[in-house]
Amino acid sequence: MSKARMNVEDDRLSMLPDDLIYRILSHISIKYAIQTAALSSRWRFLWTSMPYLTISTLDAPDLSEFVNHVLSRRNDQIEVYSVNLSFHQQFSKELLKTILDYAFSHNVQKLTVACFLNGHIVFPLDLFRSRSLKYLRLSGSPAGPGNGNCIIFESTWELPALTTLRLDYILVDDKLHGISLFSKCAALKNLTINFFAVLESCNFTVCHSGLSNLTLENGWFTLNFVNVVAPQLKNLTLRSCYIEHMITAPNLVSLLFQSAHLLQFSTELRSLEKVDLRVYFADLWSGSRIAGLLQQLHNVKFLTLNLELVEPFSSYMESISLQPSPFSKLNSLKIYPVYVPSDDDAHMKITMSTKVLKYLLDGSPGATFKMISYEEVKEQQQKARAFENAVAAKNLIADLQEMLEKEKADIDAQTDRGKTPMECQEAAEQGKC
């Protein structure tokens, strides 16, 4: 192969437009993006105009000095689209303020902050003052609130443009009651909270006038009650929150509920079309409670119930045998078991009370009905486990990569000890880094 041909092939990456190169570099730390300056004159200052910033405490022994170097060398005329921060070691409020002030002054739209630290982190939410930010994700440690590795929120933030918010492993100060936390996020439409608790209270409230989509998962065991007040809410997911729920959402269209405790609605659900109820320990529910819930869901068109919820309802049928079916608009009814018997009993067929089935379907004679077998559920569970194993493997690879990066950072720190950030940059440009 001729030298000229080799140069053309080797430089194909440089021939890509800047926007595509920026997108590629957005998936790596800014530390490694800076090192591309050594590739050629085309790349020497390319990183300074990147609209994406990915910064980790693994990037440098003195992160403050490194951040100041990066921000001072960056093209100040270019706006910042997204910032991804990852803290594996303790960090100062001043450092976070430096990064956020720069991002907000350059109209950042997307911000992700992950804290992999031991001990509670009191997040300085007073630093969050942005009129451009549209997406925000804050994550504590996967150890969870009960093990003291989570983010504590003590005040509100001012993010009037924010439309999507995700919070993982959080504690909310009792005085907020989960209400004023979002009060200054007027444009908020999508909210996801996973692993959450309140510092000194057993109650958690989400109240927002414009919220469209809400997901609450894994409410911590210290909670007893979740209250949702969202008049514009369309889609609600409540998963693994083993607590009482009171929902005020008159415009709700879709509901996915996977829990073990009582679900109540304070308003009529005139717009509700799709409901999937997976109630664990349903034998603890009385027939009257189940009947009351079904009555509240009377406008639903697509209804999925787990078999374990339907079975205790059978003994209550005599009490309501003269009452008409509440479902006059039903298009589809699906029943499936949550708990699958052992392999020896997997051949067993699911049986269901004809009186219950009549009660559910009589109001909509044209509705389709499907009973999911144990075999089908078992196959679905196997697929779910395979997916979970794949995710676990991916996370393990990411953890190993993180360990390798930390080892490399330690080696680089020893090699470059005594060099200033400017000297490290010059070394990168000369191909020595």
MOVEN-V7013 format. One record per residue. D_LAST is the distance of its C-alpha to the last C-alpha in whole Angstrom. Layout:
# MOVEN-V7013
D_LAST
D_LAST
This chain:
# MOVEN-V7013
29
29
25
26
27
24
22
24
23
20
20
22
20
19
23
24
25
23
25
24
20
21
23
20
17
20
20
16
15
14
11
10
12
10
7
10
10
8
11
14
16
17
15
13
16
17
15
17
21
20
23
22
20
19
18
19
19
16
14
14
16
18
18
20
18
15
18
20
16
16
20
20
18
19
22
25
28
26
28
26
28
26
25
24
23
23
24
24
24
27
26
28
30
29
25
27
29
27
25
28
30
27
27
31
31
29
32
30
32
30
29
28
28
28
28
28
29
33
35
37
35
37
35
36
37
39
35
36
37
36
39
36
35
36
35
34
33
33
32
33
33
34
36
39
41
43
40
39
36
36
36
39
41
43
43
43
41
41
40
43
41
39
41
39
38
37
37
37
38
39
42
44
46
50
51
49
51
48
50
49
45
45
48
46
44
47
45
44
45
43
43
41
41
41
41
43
46
47
47
51
53
54
54
51
52
50
52
51
53
51
49
49
47
47
45
46
45
45
47
47
50
51
52
55
55
53
55
54
55
54
56
54
52
53
50
50
49
50
48
48
50
53
54
57
56
58
57
58
57
60
58
56
56
54
54
52
53
52
53
56
58
60
59
61
62
63
64
65
63
64
61
60
59
57
57
56
57
56
57
57
60
62
65
65
65
69
71
71
68
67
70
69
65
66
69
66
64
67
65
63
63
60
61
59
60
59
62
62
63
66
68
69
70
73
75
75
76
80
79
78
80
82
79
77
74
71
69
71
68
66
65
63
63
61
62
59
59
56
57
57
60
59
59
62
63
61
64
66
66
66
69
70
73
75
76
72
71
74
74
70
71
75
74
72
73
71
68
66
66
63
63
60
61
59
58
56
54
53
51
50
49
47
45
44
43
41
39
39
37
35
34
33
31
29
29
28
25
24
24
23
20
20
20
17
15
16
16
12
12
14
12
9
12
13
10
9
13
15
12
13
12
12
10
7
8
9
6
5
8
8
6
4
0
